[in-house]
């Protein structure tokens, strides 16, 4: 039926691509929330001399922002979700690298 226009430009009769987009979107945003919360927590548990209150506040603030940002996407806006994955996957990789390089152990975290 050539005359039917779809609101969704993705042609995916089996739903496989939509499923992949949605699962990846959830994974990226849940991963970002998780890494920001872990960074906040690890920073908050550092000894007084090493603790950076500004970083701690920034990590917690971004944790909340990511949750709001995730909720701002419409559940069926697959194109926007696909673009969000491309953008925020970069941030996720960067934050995981920071976690691994700067916060890799709790050895010095007990005051």
MARZA-870612 format. One line per field, with one value per atom (N, C-alpha, C, O): atom name; chain; x negated, y, z; residue in three letters. Coordinates in nm, 3 decimals, always signed. Atoms other than C-alpha are relative to their C-alpha. Example, Ala and Ser with C-alpha at 12.3 -4.5 7.8 and 13.67 -1.06 7.14 Angstrom:
<nodes>
atome	(N:CA:C:O:N:CA:C:O)
chaine	(A:A:A:A:A:A:A:A)
u	(-0.089:-1.230:-0.090:-0.194:+0.082:-1.367:+0.077:+0.026)
v	(-0.119:-0.450:+0.120:+0.118:-0.119:-0.106:+0.109:+0.220)
w	(+0.000:+0.780:+0.000:+0.066:-0.006:+0.714:+0.073:+0.090)
residu	(ALA:ALA:ALA:ALA:SER:SER:SER:SER)
</nodes>
This chain:
<nodes>
atome	(N:CA:C:O:N:CA:C:O:N:CA:C:O:N:CA:C:O:N:CA:C:O:N:CA:C:O:N:CA:C:O:N:CA:C:O:N:CA:C:O:N:CA:C:O:N:CA:C:O:N:CA:C:O:N:CA:C:O:N:CA:C:O:N:CA:C:O:N:CA:C:O:N:CA:C:O:N:CA:C:O:N:CA:C:O:N:CA:C:O:N:CA:C:O:N:CA:C:O:N:CA:C:O:N:CA:C:O:N:CA:C:O:N:CA:C:O:N:CA:C:O:N:CA:C:O:N:CA:C:O:N:CA:C:O:N:CA:C:O:N:CA:C:O:N:CA:C:O:N:CA:C:O:N:CA:C:O:N:CA:C:O:N:CA:C:O:N:CA:C:O:N:CA:C:O:N:CA:C:O:N:CA:C:O:N:CA:C:O:N:CA:C:O:N:CA:C:O:N:CA:C:O:N:CA:C:O:N:CA:C:O:N:CA:C:O:N:CA:C:O:N:CA:C:O:N:CA:C:O:N:CA:C:O:N:CA:C:O:N:CA:C:O:N:CA:C:O:N:CA:C:O:N:CA:C:O:N:CA:C:O:N:CA:C:O:N:CA:C:O:N:CA:C:O:N:CA:C:O:N:CA:C:O:N:CA:C:O:N:CA:C:O:N:CA:C:O:N:CA:C:O:N:CA:C:O:N:CA:C:O:N:CA:C:O:N:CA:C:O:N:CA:C:O:N:CA:C:O:N:CA:C:O:N:CA:C:O:N:CA:C:O:N:CA:C:O:N:CA:C:O:N:CA:C:O:N:CA:C:O:N:CA:C:O:N:CA:C:O:N:CA:C:O:N:CA:C:O:N:CA:C:O:N:CA:C:O:N:CA:C:O:N:CA:C:O:N:CA:C:O:N:CA:C:O:N:CA:C:O:N:CA:C:O:N:CA:C:O:N:CA:C:O:N:CA:C:O:N:CA:C:O:N:CA:C:O:N:CA:C:O:N:CA:C:O:N:CA:C:O:N:CA:C:O:N:CA:C:O:N:CA:C:O:N:CA:C:O:N:CA:C:O:N:CA:C:O:N:CA:C:O:N:CA:C:O:N:CA:C:O:N:CA:C:O:N:CA:C:O)
chaine	(A:A:A:A:A:A:A:A:A:A:A:A:A:A:A:A:A:A:A:A:A:A:A:A:A:A:A:A:A:A:A:A:A:A:A:A:A:A:A:A:A:A:A:A:A:A:A:A:A:A:A:A:A:A:A:A:A:A:A:A:A:A:A:A:A:A:A:A:A:A:A:A:A:A:A:A:A:A:A:A:A:A:A:A:A:A:A:A:A:A:A:A:A:A:A:A:A:A:A:A:A:A:A:A:A:A:A:A:A:A:A:A:A:A:A:A:A:A:A:A:A:A:A:A:A:A:A:A:A:A:A:A:A:A:A:A:A:A:A:A:A:A:A:A:A:A:A:A:A:A:A:A:A:A:A:A:A:A:A:A:A:A:A:A:A:A:A:A:A:A:A:A:A:A:A:A:A:A:A:A:A:A:A:A:A:A:A:A:A:A:A:A:A:A:A:A:A:A:A:A:A:A:A:A:A:A:A:A:A:A:A:A:A:A:A:A:A:A:A:A:A:A:A:A:A:A:A:A:A:A:A:A:A:A:A:A:A:A:A:A:A:A:A:A:A:A:A:A:A:A:A:A:A:A:A:A:A:A:A:A:A:A:A:A:A:A:A:A:A:A:A:A:A:A:A:A:A:A:A:A:A:A:A:A:A:A:A:A:A:A:A:A:A:A:A:A:A:A:A:A:A:A:A:A:A:A:A:A:A:A:A:A:A:A:A:A:A:A:A:A:A:A:A:A:A:A:A:A:A:A:A:A:A:A:A:A:A:A:A:A:A:A:A:A:A:A:A:A:A:A:A:A:A:A:A:A:A:A:A:A:A:A:A:A:A:A:A:A:A:A:A:A:A:A:A:A:A:A:A:A:A:A:A:A:A:A:A:A:A:A:A:A:A:A:A:A:A:A:A:A:A:A:A:A:A:A:A:A:A:A:A:A:A:A:A:A:A:A:A:A:A:A:A:A:A:A:A:A:A:A:A:A:A:A:A:A:A:A:A:A:A:A:A:A)
u	(-0.083:+0.000:-0.088:-0.135:+0.093:-0.203:+0.054:-0.025:-0.057:+0.039:-0.003:+0.027:+0.001:+0.000:-0.132:-0.240:+0.119:-0.238:-0.010:+0.089:+0.024:-0.393:-0.059:-0.138:+0.061:-0.474:-0.142:-0.224:+0.131:-0.775:-0.074:-0.032:+0.070:-1.030:-0.076:-0.128:+0.070:-1.184:+0.093:+0.200:-0.078:-1.053:-0.055:-0.165:+0.045:-1.077:+0.119:+0.168:-0.122:-0.788:-0.010:+0.092:+0.015:-0.930:-0.035:-0.029:+0.032:-1.032:-0.139:-0.171:+0.135:-1.390:-0.085:-0.152:+0.080:-1.553:+0.050:-0.029:-0.059:-1.313:-0.039:-0.073:+0.040:-1.387:-0.147:-0.180:+0.142:-1.762:-0.023:-0.104:+0.013:-1.729:+0.044:-0.025:-0.054:-1.517:-0.089:-0.115:+0.088:-1.741:-0.132:-0.184:+0.127:-2.055:+0.019:-0.066:-0.032:-1.893:+0.007:-0.053:-0.011:-1.802:-0.136:-0.168:+0.131:-2.148:-0.093:-0.162:+0.088:-2.330:+0.042:-0.042:-0.044:-2.115:-0.010:-0.048:+0.017:-2.108:-0.147:-0.184:+0.144:-2.483:-0.055:-0.138:+0.043:-2.533:+0.043:-0.035:-0.046:-2.319:-0.084:-0.122:+0.078:-2.508:-0.142:-0.191:+0.139:-2.854:-0.008:-0.099:+0.002:-2.770:+0.027:-0.034:-0.025:-2.628:-0.121:-0.156:+0.120:-2.931:-0.112:-0.181:+0.104:-3.164:+0.031:-0.059:-0.041:-2.967:-0.031:-0.089:+0.018:-2.976:-0.149:-0.190:+0.143:-3.346:-0.069:-0.157:+0.058:-3.432:+0.040:-0.041:-0.048:-3.220:-0.067:-0.068:+0.065:-3.408:-0.151:-0.220:+0.143:-3.755:-0.035:+0.049:+0.043:-3.959:+0.009:+0.007:-0.021:-3.919:-0.101:-0.063:+0.103:-4.248:+0.010:-0.035:-0.012:-4.168:+0.137:+0.152:-0.139:-3.795:+0.016:-0.032:-0.028:-3.684:+0.151:+0.226:-0.144:-3.344:+0.065:+0.181:-0.055:-3.298:+0.028:+0.134:-0.022:-3.344:+0.118:+0.201:-0.108:-3.111:+0.136:+0.228:-0.126:-2.837:+0.030:+0.145:-0.019:-2.892:+0.047:+0.138:-0.041:-2.865:+0.144:+0.220:-0.137:-2.544:+0.100:+0.209:-0.089:-2.392:+0.021:+0.134:-0.012:-2.467:+0.080:+0.153:-0.080:-2.320:+0.149:+0.224:-0.141:-1.988:+0.039:+0.149:-0.028:-2.012:+0.022:+0.109:-0.012:-2.058:+0.138:+0.199:-0.134:-1.739:+0.108:+0.200:-0.098:-1.542:-0.009:+0.092:+0.021:-1.694:+0.061:+0.127:-0.055:-1.601:+0.153:+0.213:-0.146:-1.240:+0.055:+0.174:-0.047:-1.222:+0.024:+0.090:-0.020:-1.229:+0.134:+0.169:-0.126:-0.895:-0.031:-0.129:+0.026:-0.867:-0.009:-0.077:-0.002:-0.807:-0.077:-0.058:+0.081:-1.050:-0.134:-0.236:+0.117:-1.299:-0.116:-0.232:+0.107:-1.494:-0.074:-0.198:+0.063:-1.557:-0.079:-0.187:+0.071:-1.652:-0.129:-0.231:+0.120:-1.896:-0.108:-0.225:+0.096:-2.059:-0.055:-0.174:+0.044:-2.072:-0.104:-0.201:+0.097:-2.255:-0.136:-0.239:+0.126:-2.517:-0.070:-0.192:+0.057:-2.567:-0.045:-0.159:+0.028:-2.552:-0.087:-0.139:+0.093:-2.747:-0.144:-0.227:+0.133:-3.052:-0.024:-0.131:+0.012:-2.989:-0.016:-0.096:+0.010:-2.941:-0.141:-0.197:+0.137:-3.276:-0.099:-0.189:+0.090:-3.449:+0.009:-0.093:-0.018:-3.301:-0.048:-0.101:+0.053:-3.383:-0.152:-0.213:+0.146:-3.742:-0.048:-0.150:+0.035:-3.753:+0.013:-0.073:-0.020:-3.612:-0.114:-0.166:+0.105:-3.868:-0.139:-0.222:+0.133:-4.164:-0.015:-0.123:+0.012:-4.088:+0.062:+0.026:-0.074:-3.859:+0.001:+0.102:+0.001:-3.970:-0.003:+0.025:+0.002:-4.009:+0.058:+0.074:-0.045:-3.877:-0.110:-0.083:+0.109:-4.219:-0.015:-0.033:+0.020:-4.246:+0.130:+0.130:-0.128:-3.877:+0.051:+0.144:-0.047:-3.836:-0.073:-0.196:+0.066:-3.900:-0.059:-0.118)
v	(-0.117:+0.000:+0.124:+0.169:-0.110:+0.287:+0.130:+0.218:-0.125:+0.557:+0.017:+0.126:-0.009:+0.479:+0.060:+0.014:-0.062:+0.703:-0.041:-0.051:+0.042:+0.596:+0.115:+0.193:-0.099:+0.820:-0.040:+0.043:+0.052:+0.600:-0.038:-0.130:+0.026:+0.605:-0.133:-0.172:+0.128:+0.274:-0.109:-0.131:+0.114:-0.017:-0.124:-0.169:+0.114:-0.307:-0.088:-0.086:+0.077:-0.550:-0.102:-0.134:+0.097:-0.799:+0.066:+0.001:-0.071:-0.536:-0.023:+0.017:+0.033:-0.655:+0.126:+0.143:-0.122:-0.320:+0.091:+0.150:-0.082:-0.137:-0.056:+0.020:+0.064:-0.388:+0.032:+0.066:-0.027:-0.339:+0.146:+0.174:-0.143:+0.042:+0.023:+0.090:-0.023:+0.035:-0.061:+0.003:+0.065:-0.213:+0.074:+0.090:-0.074:-0.020:+0.134:+0.176:-0.127:+0.307:-0.020:+0.056:+0.029:+0.155:-0.031:+0.017:+0.037:+0.009:+0.120:+0.134:-0.118:+0.333:+0.092:+0.136:-0.092:+0.547:-0.060:+0.009:+0.064:+0.296:-0.011:+0.004:+0.004:+0.256:+0.135:+0.144:-0.135:+0.632:+0.035:+0.087:-0.027:+0.664:-0.078:-0.025:+0.083:+0.379:+0.049:+0.054:-0.044:+0.509:+0.134:+0.155:-0.127:+0.861:-0.021:+0.046:+0.025:+0.724:-0.066:-0.030:+0.063:+0.501:+0.102:+0.099:-0.104:+0.797:+0.092:+0.128:-0.083:+1.010:-0.073:-0.015:+0.077:+0.735:-0.018:+0.001:+0.020:+0.661:+0.129:+0.129:-0.130:+1.030:+0.035:+0.088:-0.035:+1.072:-0.083:-0.043:+0.087:+0.787:+0.019:-0.050:-0.027:+0.925:+0.071:+0.138:-0.073:+1.053:+0.150:+0.199:-0.144:+1.418:+0.073:+0.164:-0.068:+1.521:-0.025:+0.057:+0.036:+1.348:+0.033:+0.043:-0.020:+1.419:+0.135:+0.238:-0.120:+1.671:+0.023:-0.043:-0.024:+1.812:+0.048:+0.017:-0.049:+1.983:-0.117:-0.123:+0.119:+1.655:-0.081:-0.128:+0.077:+1.482:+0.060:-0.013:-0.067:+1.740:-0.014:-0.036:+0.010:+1.729:-0.140:-0.154:+0.137:+1.350:-0.025:-0.087:+0.023:+1.348:+0.079:+0.030:-0.083:+1.632:-0.066:-0.071:+0.064:+1.452:-0.129:-0.163:+0.120:+1.131:+0.033:-0.038:-0.043:+1.315:+0.049:+0.023:-0.053:+1.489:-0.113:-0.105:+0.112:+1.159:-0.066:-0.103:+0.056:+1.023:+0.085:+0.032:-0.091:+1.330:-0.004:-0.004:+0.004:+1.319:-0.126:-0.120:+0.127:+0.953:+0.007:-0.039:-0.010:+1.025:+0.099:+0.094:-0.100:+1.312:-0.058:+0.006:+0.062:+1.073:-0.072:-0.145:+0.073:+0.949:-0.147:-0.181:+0.144:+0.573:-0.054:-0.154:+0.052:+0.531:+0.087:+0.074:-0.085:+0.790:-0.069:-0.033:+0.086:+0.535:+0.075:+0.048:-0.077:+0.780:+0.084:+0.088:-0.082:+1.013:-0.088:-0.051:+0.091:+0.717:-0.051:-0.065:+0.044:+0.595:+0.109:+0.080:-0.112:+0.939:+0.018:+0.046:-0.013:+0.953:-0.105:-0.077:+0.107:+0.621:+0.041:+0.024:-0.043:+0.757:+0.108:+0.106:-0.112:+1.070:-0.043:-0.015:+0.028:+0.933:-0.123:-0.142:+0.112:+0.613:+0.053:-0.008:-0.063:+0.839:+0.046:+0.021:-0.045:+0.997:-0.119:-0.114:+0.120:+0.652:-0.057:-0.089:+0.051:+0.532:+0.089:+0.040:-0.094:+0.846:-0.014:-0.014:+0.008:+0.813:-0.135:-0.141:+0.130:+0.442:+0.005:-0.051:-0.014:+0.526:+0.079:+0.045:-0.078:+0.788:-0.087:-0.085:+0.088:+0.537:-0.101:-0.125:+0.102:+0.276:+0.058:-0.007:-0.058:+0.513:+0.074:+0.069:-0.082:+0.736:-0.061:-0.024:+0.055:+0.527:-0.153:-0.215:+0.144:+0.171:-0.084:-0.204:+0.078:+0.066:+0.082:+0.203:-0.065:+0.143:-0.001:+0.027:+0.012:+0.097:+0.123:+0.111:-0.124:+0.460:+0.072:+0.192:-0.069:+0.528:+0.006:+0.081:-0.003:+0.462:+0.107:+0.106:-0.107:+0.770:-0.049:+0.029)
w	(+0.000:+0.000:+0.000:+0.105:+0.016:-0.131:+0.058:+0.090:-0.047:-0.011:+0.151:+0.201:-0.146:+0.361:+0.047:+0.011:-0.058:+0.547:+0.146:+0.218:-0.137:+0.870:+0.080:+0.027:-0.088:+1.166:+0.036:+0.074:-0.036:+1.226:-0.128:-0.198:+0.125:+0.941:-0.003:-0.108:-0.004:+1.055:-0.049:+0.008:+0.048:+0.851:+0.068:+0.038:-0.080:+1.090:+0.034:+0.147:-0.022:+1.049:+0.114:+0.175:-0.108:+1.302:+0.134:+0.238:-0.122:+1.555:+0.053:+0.165:-0.048:+1.578:+0.015:+0.117:-0.008:+1.503:+0.112:+0.186:-0.106:+1.734:+0.137:+0.228:-0.125:+2.010:+0.030:+0.144:-0.020:+1.960:+0.039:+0.127:-0.033:+1.967:+0.144:+0.221:-0.134:+2.281:+0.107:+0.209:-0.099:+2.466:+0.013:+0.124:-0.005:+2.373:+0.069:+0.148:-0.067:+2.481:+0.151:+0.227:-0.144:+2.818:+0.061:+0.169:-0.051:+2.861:+0.015:+0.116:-0.006:+2.783:+0.114:+0.192:-0.104:+3.012:+0.140:+0.234:-0.130:+3.296:+0.037:+0.153:-0.023:+3.256:+0.045:+0.135:-0.039:+3.275:+0.141:+0.220:-0.137:+3.585:+0.100:+0.204:-0.089:+3.742:+0.020:+0.133:-0.012:+3.666:+0.075:+0.154:-0.073:+3.789:+0.148:+0.232:-0.141:+4.112:+0.066:+0.179:-0.057:+4.167:+0.019:+0.121:-0.013:+4.102:+0.117:+0.194:-0.114:+4.347:+0.132:+0.223:-0.122:+4.609:+0.032:+0.147:-0.022:+4.564:+0.042:+0.128:-0.038:+4.583:+0.142:+0.218:-0.134:+4.897:+0.109:+0.225:-0.099:+5.069:+0.006:+0.082:-0.006:+5.004:+0.131:+0.190:-0.121:+5.301:-0.022:-0.135:+0.005:+5.382:-0.089:-0.163:+0.080:+5.219:-0.149:-0.229:+0.142:+4.890:-0.058:-0.180:+0.044:+4.872:-0.069:-0.020:+0.077:+4.613:+0.001:-0.071:-0.016:+4.713:-0.130:-0.157:+0.126:+4.377:-0.095:-0.158:+0.083:+4.189:+0.051:-0.026:-0.062:+4.433:-0.038:-0.075:+0.035:+4.371:-0.150:-0.189:+0.145:+3.995:-0.039:-0.121:+0.032:+3.982:+0.042:-0.033:-0.047:+4.188:-0.083:-0.114:+0.083:+3.986:-0.136:-0.186:+0.132:+3.658:+0.009:-0.083:-0.024:+3.801:-0.011:-0.078:+0.008:+3.846:-0.138:-0.185:+0.134:+3.509:-0.100:-0.187:+0.094:+3.327:+0.015:-0.085:-0.021:+3.486:-0.063:-0.127:+0.061:+3.379:-0.152:-0.222:+0.145:+3.033:-0.061:-0.164:+0.048:+2.989:-0.006:-0.104:-0.003:+3.088:-0.103:-0.135:+0.095:+2.839:-0.141:-0.222:+0.131:+2.539:-0.003:+0.090:+0.017:+2.411:-0.024:-0.089:+0.006:+2.434:-0.141:-0.165:+0.137:+2.061:-0.099:-0.220:+0.089:+1.921:-0.024:+0.034:+0.021:+1.788:-0.063:-0.030:+0.063:+1.574:+0.104:+0.105:-0.104:+1.869:+0.097:+0.141:-0.090:+2.088:-0.065:+0.003:+0.071:+1.823:+0.003:+0.027:-0.006:+1.809:+0.141:+0.159:-0.140:+2.190:+0.034:+0.105:-0.023:+2.197:-0.056:+0.010:+0.062:+1.958:+0.082:+0.096:-0.075:+2.167:+0.140:+0.179:-0.140:+2.520:+0.024:+0.133:-0.013:+2.455:+0.012:+0.080:-0.010:+2.413:+0.143:+0.199:-0.138:+2.754:+0.094:+0.189:-0.084:+2.907:-0.004:+0.100:+0.012:+2.773:+0.073:+0.142:-0.068:+2.901:+0.151:+0.220:-0.146:+3.249:+0.055:+0.165:-0.042:+3.270:+0.004:+0.095:+0.001:+3.175:+0.121:+0.181:-0.120:+3.453:+0.124:+0.211:-0.116:+3.700:+0.011:+0.120:-0.002:+3.602:+0.030:+0.093:-0.019:+3.605:+0.133:+0.192:-0.120:+3.906:+0.125:+0.237:-0.113:+4.126:-0.003:+0.028:+0.023:+4.063:+0.127:+0.121:-0.122:+4.428:+0.115:+0.106:-0.122:+4.772:+0.106:+0.223:-0.096:+4.936:+0.088:+0.210:-0.075:+5.040:+0.030:+0.055:-0.014:+5.082:+0.143:+0.171:-0.139:+5.455:+0.079:+0.085:-0.075:+5.671:+0.129:+0.204)
residu	(UNK:UNK:UNK:UNK:UNK:UNK:UNK:UNK:UNK:UNK:UNK:UNK:UNK:UNK:UNK:UNK:UNK:UNK:UNK:UNK:UNK:UNK:UNK:UNK:UNK:UNK:UNK:UNK:UNK:UNK:UNK:UNK:UNK:UNK:UNK:UNK:UNK:UNK:UNK:UNK:UNK:UNK:UNK:UNK:UNK:UNK:UNK:UNK:UNK:UNK:UNK:UNK:UNK:UNK:UNK:UNK:UNK:UNK:UNK:UNK:UNK:UNK:UNK:UNK:UNK:UNK:UNK:UNK:UNK:UNK:UNK:UNK:UNK:UNK:UNK:UNK:UNK:UNK:UNK:UNK:UNK:UNK:UNK:UNK:UNK:UNK:UNK:UNK:UNK:UNK:UNK:UNK:UNK:UNK:UNK:UNK:UNK:UNK:UNK:UNK:UNK:UNK:UNK:UNK:UNK:UNK:UNK:UNK:UNK:UNK:UNK:UNK:UNK:UNK:UNK:UNK:UNK:UNK:UNK:UNK:UNK:UNK:UNK:UNK:UNK:UNK:UNK:UNK:UNK:UNK:UNK:UNK:UNK:UNK:UNK:UNK:UNK:UNK:UNK:UNK:UNK:UNK:UNK:UNK:UNK:UNK:UNK:UNK:UNK:UNK:UNK:UNK:UNK:UNK:UNK:UNK:UNK:UNK:UNK:UNK:UNK:UNK:UNK:UNK:UNK:UNK:UNK:UNK:UNK:UNK:UNK:UNK:UNK:UNK:UNK:UNK:UNK:UNK:UNK:UNK:UNK:UNK:UNK:UNK:UNK:UNK:UNK:UNK:UNK:UNK:UNK:UNK:UNK:UNK:UNK:UNK:UNK:UNK:UNK:UNK:UNK:UNK:UNK:UNK:UNK:UNK:UNK:UNK:UNK:UNK:UNK:UNK:UNK:UNK:UNK:UNK:UNK:UNK:UNK:UNK:UNK:UNK:UNK:UNK:UNK:UNK:UNK:UNK:UNK:UNK:UNK:UNK:UNK:UNK:UNK:UNK:UNK:UNK:UNK:UNK:UNK:UNK:UNK:UNK:UNK:UNK:UNK:UNK:UNK:UNK:UNK:UNK:UNK:UNK:UNK:UNK:UNK:UNK:UNK:UNK:UNK:UNK:UNK:UNK:UNK:UNK:UNK:UNK:UNK:UNK:UNK:UNK:UNK:UNK:UNK:UNK:UNK:UNK:UNK:UNK:UNK:UNK:UNK:UNK:UNK:UNK:UNK:UNK:UNK:UNK:UNK:UNK:UNK:UNK:UNK:UNK:UNK:UNK:UNK:UNK:UNK:UNK:UNK:UNK:UNK:UNK:UNK:UNK:UNK:UNK:UNK:UNK:UNK:UNK:UNK:UNK:UNK:UNK:UNK:UNK:UNK:UNK:UNK:UNK:UNK:UNK:UNK:UNK:UNK:UNK:UNK:UNK:UNK:UNK:UNK:UNK:UNK:UNK:UNK:UNK:UNK:UNK:UNK:UNK:UNK:UNK:UNK:UNK:UNK:UNK:UNK:UNK:UNK:UNK:UNK:UNK:UNK:UNK:UNK:UNK:UNK:UNK:UNK:UNK:UNK:UNK:UNK:UNK:UNK:UNK:UNK:UNK:UNK:UNK:UNK:UNK:UNK:UNK:UNK:UNK:UNK:UNK:UNK:UNK:UNK:UNK:UNK:UNK:UNK:UNK:UNK:UNK:UNK:UNK:UNK:UNK:UNK:UNK:UNK:UNK:UNK:UNK:UNK:UNK:UNK:UNK:UNK:UNK:UNK:UNK:UNK:UNK:UNK:UNK:UNK:UNK:UNK:UNK:UNK:UNK:UNK:UNK:UNK:UNK:UNK:UNK:UNK:UNK:UNK:UNK:UNK:UNK:UNK:UNK:UNK:UNK:UNK:UNK:UNK:UNK:UNK:UNK:UNK:UNK)
</nodes>
